[in-house]
Amino acid sequence: MSYICVKSTGMISQSQTTFICCHCGCRYRKNVRLKGHQRYCRSKACQSARKKQWERDRLKRDEAYRLKRQSSKKAWYNKYPGNRYQSSYRASHPDYVSGNREKQRLRASCNREKQGLRGSKNTGTLPDEKIVKADALLSESLVSKGFYVLVPYKKTCPEKIVKTDALIIELLSNQGLQAILSARSP
């Protein structure tokens, strides 16, 4: 059975043979072997989204499932604590440890020099100093005033995002709408 994205022709019978995927928004032919209402296509990303949604719904409505999941996670974390991974990695990679220590010494000496140049910690940062958090908000606005359209961001690469339930949007300028609404305002 082919699962290619088909374009809508506006035929009434098409709703009986096709469906629109809840994740990617593309129209597909229904799988005749599936009973009930098909909501997701067979692509890996869409099936992953379906499973994550099922998991979220199950955790919300089924208390026994939620408790069992919590206890199994707790048991796993007790069996494999995070600090054990780091210590075993450092023990098996001595080159990494020595390189990291040298880099830390260099960072510390640079910080001490900068502190000496500033005189006190409260005077602000030097112009050439790098900020650790690169996505921190700046005092000046990054987006100019105007009208914009918020649309869901479609990933072009199959990389996974760590926080899967985050809302990622794309901000598109809408110059035409801005001209229309500006003309209407008094």
C-alpha positions in Angstrom: 0.0 0.0 0.0 1.4 3.4 -0.9 1.6 6.2 1.6 2.3 9.2 -0.5 0.9 12.6 0.3 -2.1 13.1 -2.0 -3.5 16.6 -2.9 -7.1 17.4 -2.2 -9.3 17.6 -5.3 -12.4 18.6 -3.4 -14.3 15.3 -4.1 -16.8 14.2 -1.4 -15.8 10.6 -1.6 -12.2 11.5 -0.8 -13.0 11.9 2.9 -14.0 8.3 3.0 -10.7 7.1 1.5 -8.3 9.7 2.8 -7.4 11.3 6.1 -5.3 14.3 7.3 -2.4 13.3 9.6 -2.7 15.1 13.0 1.1 15.6 13.2 2.4 16.5 9.7 -0.9 17.9 8.3 -0.6 16.0 5.0 -3.5 14.1 3.4 -3.0 10.3 3.0 -4.9 7.3 1.8 -6.5 5.4 4.7 -5.0 2.0 5.5 -7.9 -0.4 4.8 -6.5 -2.9 7.4 -7.0 -0.4 10.3 -10.3 -0.3 11.9 -11.7 2.9 13.3 -10.5 6.4 12.6 -6.9 6.7 11.4 -5.3 9.9 12.6 -1.6 9.5 11.9 0.4 8.5 8.9 3.1 5.8 9.0 6.2 8.1 9.0 8.6 7.7 11.9 8.1 11.3 13.2 4.3 11.0 13.1 4.2 7.6 14.7 6.6 8.9 17.4 4.2 11.9 18.0 1.3 9.4 18.2 3.0 7.3 20.8 4.0 10.4 22.9 0.5 11.7 22.8 -0.9 8.3 23.9 1.6 8.2 26.7 0.6 11.7 27.9 -3.1 10.8 27.8 -2.5 7.5 29.6 -0.5 9.2 32.4 -3.3 11.8 32.8 -6.2 9.4 33.1 -4.7 6.2 34.6 -3.5 6.6 38.1 -2.2 2.9 38.4 -0.2 3.3 35.2 1.3 6.6 36.5 2.3 5.0 39.8 3.8 2.0 38.1 5.8 4.2 35.7 7.0 6.4 38.6 8.2 3.3 40.6 10.0 1.8 37.7 11.7 5.1 36.9 12.8 5.4 40.5 14.1 1.9 40.6 16.1 2.5 37.4 17.6 5.8 38.8 18.6 3.9 42.0 20.2 1.2 39.9 22.0 3.6 37.6 22.7 6.9 39.4 24.0 9.8 37.3 27.1 10.4 39.4 28.3 6.9 38.7 28.3 7.5 35.0 30.4 10.6 35.3 33.0 9.0 37.6 33.3 5.9 35.4 33.6 8.0 32.3 36.4 10.1 33.9 38.1 6.9 35.1 38.1 5.4 31.6 39.1 8.7 29.8 42.2 10.2 31.5 43.0 12.4 28.5 39.6 14.0 28.8 40.1 14.7 32.5 43.5 16.3 32.0 42.4 18.4 29.1 39.3 19.6 31.0 41.4 20.5 34.0 43.8 22.6 31.8 40.9 24.4 30.1 39.3 25.2 33.5 42.7 26.6 34.8 42.8 28.8 31.7 39.2 30.0 32.2 39.8 30.7 35.8 43.0 32.8 35.1 41.1 34.8 32.4 38.3 35.5 34.9 40.8 36.6 37.5 42.4 39.0 35.0 39.1 40.4 34.0 38.1 40.9 37.6 41.4 42.8 38.2 40.7 45.0 35.1 37.2 45.8 36.3 38.0 46.5 39.9 34.8 45.1 41.2 32.2 42.5 40.2 29.3 45.0 40.0 30.6 47.3 37.2 29.3 45.2 34.3 30.9 43.1 31.7 33.7 43.9 29.3 32.7 44.5 25.6 34.7 41.5 24.4 33.5 39.1 27.1 31.3 36.2 25.9 28.0 35.5 27.6 27.6 31.9 28.6 23.9 31.8 27.9 23.7 32.7 24.2 19.9 32.9 24.0 19.6 35.4 26.8 17.3 38.4 26.2 19.0 41.6 25.2 17.8 45.1 26.3 17.2 46.1 22.7 14.3 44.5 20.8 15.2 41.9 18.2 11.9 42.1 16.4 10.6 45.4 14.9 7.1 46.5 15.4 4.6 45.2 12.9 2.1 42.4 12.2 3.4 38.8 12.1 1.9 35.4 11.5 2.8 32.6 13.9 3.0 29.2 12.2 4.1 25.8 13.6 7.8 25.2 12.7 8.3 22.3 10.4 11.7 20.6 10.9 13.6 19.8 7.7 16.1 17.5 9.4 15.0 14.3 11.3 16.9 15.3 14.5 15.0 14.9 17.7 14.4 17.8 20.0 15.0 17.0 23.7 11.9 18.7 25.0 9.2 17.1 22.7 6.2 19.0 24.0 7.8 22.5 23.5 5.9 24.8 21.1 8.3 25.8 18.4 7.0 28.5 16.0 8.2 30.4 13.0 7.6 34.2 12.9 6.7 35.3 9.5 6.3 39.0 8.5 2.9 39.9 7.0 3.4 43.2 5.2 0.1 42.9 3.3 -2.0 42.6 6.5 -0.1 45.5 8.1 -1.0 47.8 5.2 -4.7 46.8 5.3 -5.0 47.2 9.1 -3.0 50.5 9.1 -5.4 51.9 6.5 -8.4 51.0 8.7 -7.1 52.6 11.9 -8.1 56.3 12.5 
